[in-house]
Amino acid sequence: MTAPEVHRAIEAIWRIESPKLIATVARLVCDIGRAEDLAQDAFVAALAQWPDEGIPRNPGAWLTTAAKRRAIDAIRRDAAFERKAEALGRDAATAAPDDAFERAVEEIDDDLLRLMFVAAHPILAPEARVALTLRLLGGLTTPEIARAFLIPEATVAQRIVRAKRTIADAGVPFEVPEGPERAERLASVLGAIYLIFNEGYAATAGDDVLRPELVEDALRLGRVLARLMPLEPEVHGLVALMELQASRMKARVGPDGAPILLLDQDRRAWDRLLIGRGLAALVRAEALADVSGPYALQAAIAACHARAATPEQTDWRRIAGFYEALVRIVPTPVVELNRAVAVGMAAGPQAGLDIVDGLRDEPSLRTYHLLPSVRADLLFKLGRRAEAADEFDRAAALAENSRDRTLLRARADASRS
């Protein structure tokens, strides 16, 4: 293997192993920033040694041992932790790296779970949770996160630094909370993962409808979380929702990159493997809860689409019922807008328009391009084409994604023809 090939392999290994590595070291030093630095030191050591010595049989074990040794050295430099350092030193000296790694699998899983709860702590702003989660658990570099969200690298770097400082200043413990706090914190973790997924599945800005790398990162994080918390129904609900939505990705854009609306998609292009995984995760979510949570309800809606071989076979009345249940749990204007679409399909466009018109003065939707877009579609179906064209124009003016703007302008022109 040539040196460039080794370097590429090491980078791939880092992307896979860094979350576990940082999580393990963070438990030892109780400091995320310090843990990341120590993990990166181990990575630098690998870059220096592996091109000459070859990639070890168990690279994760090698990196873990190297990072732990650096953590022990760091702890030894702090007199307050001298006894802990001695105990860790004896353990590292007597255990073979591969054996230690194999015996620590369960411990590493616990560390990963702790790191997820710390990175997505509610004390952080949502955008900071996303950046820190992608950095620590997704293994993405600052430039990669910046490119994914189309924001300056300096902005991402500041968010990550401030997030680490906020967590340190607040004395956030490196642990999985219990009781009511666990439910609150879990909601924050799920929210961060779904924000990552949504930005990949329906990019809010730029020239691309999809950012597949973010979708893959969110799916990977969701699957890891489902393995770590197998008895949490909403974890499986989120995984089901993401798997089912991701199954449509190949059909969501045309050859020219233009978005294709759900009812116009070629369903033969939907990924049946992802649909199967999503439906299985939904079954697990529903079996674990007497009443479905918001992610499981949204997954149930996505499942209705997945089970319909053609748009005409879609059970819109059932979807509208799921949205009614969702509105009771999450009474937000965006959910109500989505319910309006389903009601419009199940009971006719006027019924949907009545709901949308009740949202027109909602402050949180004033700059949300989907409000005029949905209203325009309903007006078009009612034959009020001139009004529909004006609403499509307004939606295009609000849309930040260039592909969405192009589609909305084309629909405005079609409404006038």
C-alpha positions in Angstrom: 0.0 0.0 0.0 1.5 3.4 -1.0 1.8 6.3 1.4 -1.1 8.2 -0.2 -3.3 5.1 0.1 -2.4 4.7 3.7 -3.2 8.3 4.4 -6.7 7.9 2.8 -7.2 4.7 4.8 -6.3 6.5 8.0 -8.7 9.4 7.2 -11.5 6.8 6.7 -10.6 5.1 9.9 -10.7 8.4 11.7 -14.2 9.2 10.5 -15.4 5.8 11.8 -13.4 5.6 15.0 -13.1 9.2 16.2 -16.6 9.3 18.0 -15.7 6.3 20.1 -12.2 7.6 20.7 -13.4 11.0 21.9 -16.1 9.5 24.0 -13.8 7.2 25.7 -11.2 9.9 26.5 -13.9 12.4 27.5 -15.0 10.0 30.2 -11.4 9.9 31.6 -10.6 13.6 31.5 -14.2 15.0 31.9 -13.5 17.7 29.3 -14.7 17.5 25.7 -12.2 20.0 24.3 -9.3 18.2 26.0 -10.6 14.8 24.8 -10.8 16.0 21.2 -7.2 17.3 21.4 -5.9 14.0 22.9 -7.8 12.0 20.3 -6.3 14.1 17.5 -2.9 13.6 19.0 -3.4 9.9 18.6 -4.5 10.4 15.0 -1.3 12.4 14.4 0.8 9.6 15.8 -1.0 7.2 13.5 -0.2 9.4 10.5 3.5 9.4 11.5 3.8 5.7 12.3 1.4 3.7 10.1 2.8 4.7 6.6 6.1 3.0 7.7 4.8 0.3 10.0 1.5 -0.6 8.3 -2.0 -0.2 9.5 -2.5 -2.4 12.6 -5.0 -5.3 12.6 -7.3 -3.5 14.9 -6.8 0.3 14.2 -9.5 1.3 16.6 -7.7 -0.5 19.5 -4.4 1.1 18.5 -5.9 4.6 18.5 -7.8 4.0 21.8 -4.6 2.8 23.5 -2.6 5.7 22.2 -5.3 8.2 23.2 -5.6 6.7 26.7 -1.9 6.9 27.3 -2.0 10.6 26.4 -4.9 11.0 28.7 -3.0 9.3 31.5 0.0 11.6 30.9 -2.4 14.6 31.0 -4.0 13.5 34.2 -0.6 12.8 35.8 0.3 16.4 35.1 -2.6 17.4 37.3 -1.8 16.6 41.0 -5.5 16.4 41.9 -5.9 13.3 39.7 -2.7 11.5 40.6 -4.3 8.4 42.2 -6.6 8.0 39.2 -3.7 8.2 36.8 -1.8 5.5 38.7 -4.8 3.2 38.4 -5.2 3.9 34.8 -1.5 3.4 34.2 -1.5 -0.1 35.8 -4.5 -1.1 33.7 -2.9 0.1 30.4 0.4 -1.5 31.3 -1.0 -5.0 32.0 -3.6 -5.3 29.2 -2.9 -6.1 25.6 -4.4 -3.5 23.3 -6.6 -5.8 21.4 -7.9 -7.6 24.5 -8.5 -4.4 26.2 -10.4 -3.1 23.2 -12.6 -6.2 23.0 -13.4 -6.2 26.7 -14.3 -2.5 26.5 -17.0 -2.7 23.8 -19.8 -2.2 26.2 -18.0 0.6 28.0 -17.4 2.4 24.7 -21.1 2.1 23.9 -21.8 3.8 27.2 -19.3 6.5 26.5 -20.8 7.2 23.0 -24.2 7.6 24.6 -22.8 10.0 27.2 -21.1 12.0 24.4 -24.4 12.2 22.5 -26.2 13.7 25.5 -23.4 16.2 26.1 -23.0 17.3 22.5 -26.8 17.9 22.2 -27.3 19.5 25.6 -30.3 21.9 25.7 -28.0 24.6 27.2 -26.7 25.0 23.6 -28.4 26.7 20.7 -29.8 24.3 18.1 -27.2 25.3 15.5 -24.4 24.7 18.1 -25.8 21.3 19.0 -25.7 20.4 15.3 -22.2 21.6 14.7 -20.8 19.9 17.9 -22.7 16.6 17.1 -21.3 16.5 13.6 -17.8 17.3 14.8 -17.6 14.9 17.7 -20.0 12.1 16.6 -20.0 12.5 12.8 -16.3 12.8 12.6 -16.6 15.8 10.2 -14.0 18.5 10.1 -14.9 22.2 10.4 -14.5 22.8 6.7 -16.8 19.9 5.9 -19.5 21.2 8.2 -19.2 24.7 6.7 -19.5 23.3 3.2 -22.5 21.2 4.2 -24.4 24.2 5.6 -23.0 26.8 3.2 -21.7 29.0 6.0 -18.2 30.4 6.6 -15.7 28.1 8.3 -15.1 30.8 10.9 -18.7 30.7 11.9 -18.6 26.9 12.4 -15.4 27.1 14.4 -16.8 29.8 16.6 -20.0 27.7 17.3 -17.9 24.7 18.2 -15.5 26.6 20.5 -18.4 28.5 22.2 -20.3 25.2 22.6 -17.4 23.5 24.4 -16.8 26.6 26.6 -20.5 26.8 27.5 -20.5 23.1 28.5 -17.4 23.5 30.5 -18.5 26.7 32.2 -21.9 25.1 33.1 -20.2 22.1 34.5 -22.3 19.7 32.4 -21.6 16.2 33.7 -20.4 13.5 31.3 -23.3 11.2 32.0 -26.7 10.0 30.7 -29.3 11.7 32.8 -32.2 9.8 34.5 -35.8 10.6 35.2 -37.6 13.6 33.7 -34.3 15.2 32.6 -33.5 12.1 30.5 -36.7 12.6 28.4 -35.9 16.3 27.9 -32.3 15.7 27.0 -33.2 12.8 24.7 -35.6 15.1 22.8 -32.6 17.5 22.3 -30.4 14.6 21.0 -33.2 13.5 18.6 -33.8 17.1 17.5 -30.1 17.6 16.6 -30.0 14.5 14.6 -33.2 15.3 12.7 -31.9 18.9 12.0 -28.9 17.3 10.4 -31.1 15.0 8.3 -33.4 17.7 7.2 -30.6 19.9 6.0 -29.4 17.0 3.9 -32.8 15.9 2.6 -34.2 19.4 1.9 -31.4 21.9 1.8 -32.6 25.3 3.0 -30.1 27.3 0.8 -27.7 27.0 -2.1 -28.1 25.3 -5.5 -28.7 21.7 -4.5 -31.9 20.1 -3.3 -30.1 17.3 -1.5 -26.9 17.0 0.5 -26.5 13.2 0.7 -23.6 13.3 3.0 -25.6 14.9 5.8 -28.4 12.4 5.2 -25.9 9.5 5.6 -24.4 11.1 8.8 -27.9 11.5 10.4 -28.9 8.0 9.5 -25.6 6.6 10.9 -26.1 8.6 14.2 -29.7 7.5 14.4 -28.8 3.9 13.9 -26.1 4.1 16.6 -28.5 5.7 19.0 -31.1 3.0 18.4 -28.5 0.4 19.2 -27.5 2.2 22.4 -31.1 2.9 23.5 -33.1 -0.1 22.2 -36.0 0.5 24.5 -36.7 4.1 23.6 -39.7 4.2 21.2 -39.0 7.7 19.8 -35.4 6.7 18.9 -36.8 4.0 16.7 -39.5 6.4 15.5 -36.9 8.9 14.3 -34.9 6.2 12.6 -38.0 4.9 10.9 -38.9 8.5 9.7 -35.4 9.1 8.3 -35.1 5.7 6.6 -38.5 6.1 4.9 -37.8 9.7 3.8 -34.3 8.8 2.6 -35.8 6.0 0.5 -37.1 8.7 -1.9 -33.9 10.5 -2.5 -33.1 9.1 -5.9 -36.6 10.1 -7.1 -36.5 13.6 -5.5 -34.5 15.3 -8.2 -34.4 15.1 -12.0 -31.3 14.7 -14.2 -30.9 18.4 -14.2 -31.0 18.6 -10.4 -34.4 20.2 -10.3 -36.7 19.0 -7.4 -39.6 16.6 -8.2 -42.7 16.9 -6.0 -43.8 13.8 -4.1 -46.8 13.0 -6.2 -44.8 13.3 -9.4 -42.0 11.0 -8.3 -41.3 7.7 -10.0 -41.9 5.4 -7.1 -40.0 2.6 -8.8 -36.9 4.5 -7.9 -37.7 4.5 -4.2 -35.2 2.4 -2.3 -37.0 -0.7 -1.1 -34.2 -1.7 1.3 -34.5 1.6 3.1 -38.3 1.3 3.1 -38.0 -2.2 4.7 -35.7 -0.9 7.3 -38.0 2.1 8.0 -41.1 -0.1 8.4 -39.3 -2.5 10.7 -38.1 0.4 12.9 -41.7 1.8 12.9 -42.9 -1.6 14.2 -40.4 -1.5 17.0 -41.4 2.1 17.9 -45.1 1.2 18.0 -44.5 -2.0 20.0 -42.6 0.0 22.7 -45.2 2.7 23.3 -48.9 2.8 24.1 -49.2 6.2 22.4 -47.0 7.1 19.5 -44.7 10.1 19.9 -44.1 12.9 17.3 -41.4 11.0 15.4 -43.3 7.8 15.3 -46.4 9.6 14.0 -44.4 11.3 11.2 -42.9 7.9 10.4 -46.4 6.5 10.2 -47.3 9.2 7.7 -44.2 8.4 5.6 -45.1 4.7 5.8 -48.5 5.5 4.2 -46.7 7.0 1.2 -44.2 4.1 1.1 -47.0 1.5 1.0 -48.8 3.2 -1.9 -47.7 1.9 -5.2 -49.1 4.9 -7.0 -50.1 8.4 -5.7 -53.8 7.5 -6.3 -53.5 4.7 -3.8 -52.4 7.0 -1.0 -54.6 6.8 2.1 -55.0 10.5 2.6 -57.7 10.2 5.2 -55.4 8.1 7.4 -52.6 10.6 6.9 -54.9 13.5 7.9 -55.8 11.5 11.0 -52.1 11.0 11.9 -51.6 14.8 11.5 -54.5 15.5 13.8 -52.8 13.4 16.4 -49.5 15.1 15.7 -51.0 18.6 16.1 -52.3 17.6 19.6 -48.7 16.6 20.6 -46.8 19.3 18.7 -49.2 22.2 18.2 -47.0 24.2 15.9 -48.0 26.3 12.8 -45.7 24.1 10.6 -47.5 20.9 11.6 -50.9 22.6 11.1 -49.7 23.6 7.6 -48.8 20.0 6.8 -52.2 18.9 8.1 -53.8 21.4 5.7 -52.1 19.6 2.8 -53.4 16.2 3.9 -56.9 17.6 4.6 -56.9 19.2 1.2 -56.1 15.8 -0.4 -58.6 13.9 1.7 -61.5 16.3 1.9 -61.0 18.6 -1.1 -58.9 21.8 -1.7 -61.4 24.2 0.0 -61.1 22.3 3.3 -57.3 22.6 3.1 -57.5 26.3 2.1 -59.7 27.1 5.1 -56.9 25.7 7.4 -54.2 27.6 5.5 -56.1 30.9 5.6 -56.2 30.6 9.4 -52.4 30.6 9.4 -51.7 33.6 7.1 -51.2 36.0 10.1 -49.0 33.6 12.0 -45.8 35.5 12.8 -43.5 32.4 12.7 -44.6 31.7 9.1 -44.2 35.2 7.6 -40.9 34.3 5.9 -41.7 30.5 5.4 -42.0 30.0 1.7 -44.1 26.8 2.1 -47.1 28.8 3.4 -47.7 30.7 0.2 -46.6 27.6 -1.8 -49.2 25.4 -0.2 -51.9 28.1 -0.5 -51.0 28.6 -4.2 -51.4 24.9 -4.9 -54.8 24.8 -3.2 -56.0 27.9 -5.1 -54.8 26.4 -8.4 -56.9 23.2 -7.7 -59.9 25.4 -7.0 -59.4 27.1 -10.4 -58.4 30.5 -8.9 -55.3 30.6 -11.2 -54.5 34.3 -11.0 -54.4 34.2 -7.2 -52.4 31.0 -7.3 -49.8 32.7 -9.6 -49.4 35.6 -7.2 -48.9 33.2 -4.3 -46.3 31.1 -6.2 -44.4 34.4 -6.9 -44.5 35.2 -3.2 -43.2 31.8 -2.3 -40.4 32.1 -4.8 -39.4 35.4 -3.4 -39.1 33.8 0.1 -37.3 30.6 -0.9 -33.6 30.6 -0.2 -32.8 27.5 -2.2 -32.3 28.4 -5.9 -33.8 25.1 -7.1 -37.0 25.8 -5.1 -37.2 29.3 -6.5 -36.9 28.0 -10.1 -39.7 25.4 -9.5 -42.0 28.0 -7.9 -41.5 30.5 -10.6 -42.3 27.9 -13.2 -45.5 27.0 -11.4 -46.4 30.7 -11.3 -45.9 30.9 -15.1 -48.0 27.8 -15.6 -50.8 29.2 -13.5 -50.9 32.3 -15.8 -50.9 30.3 -19.0 
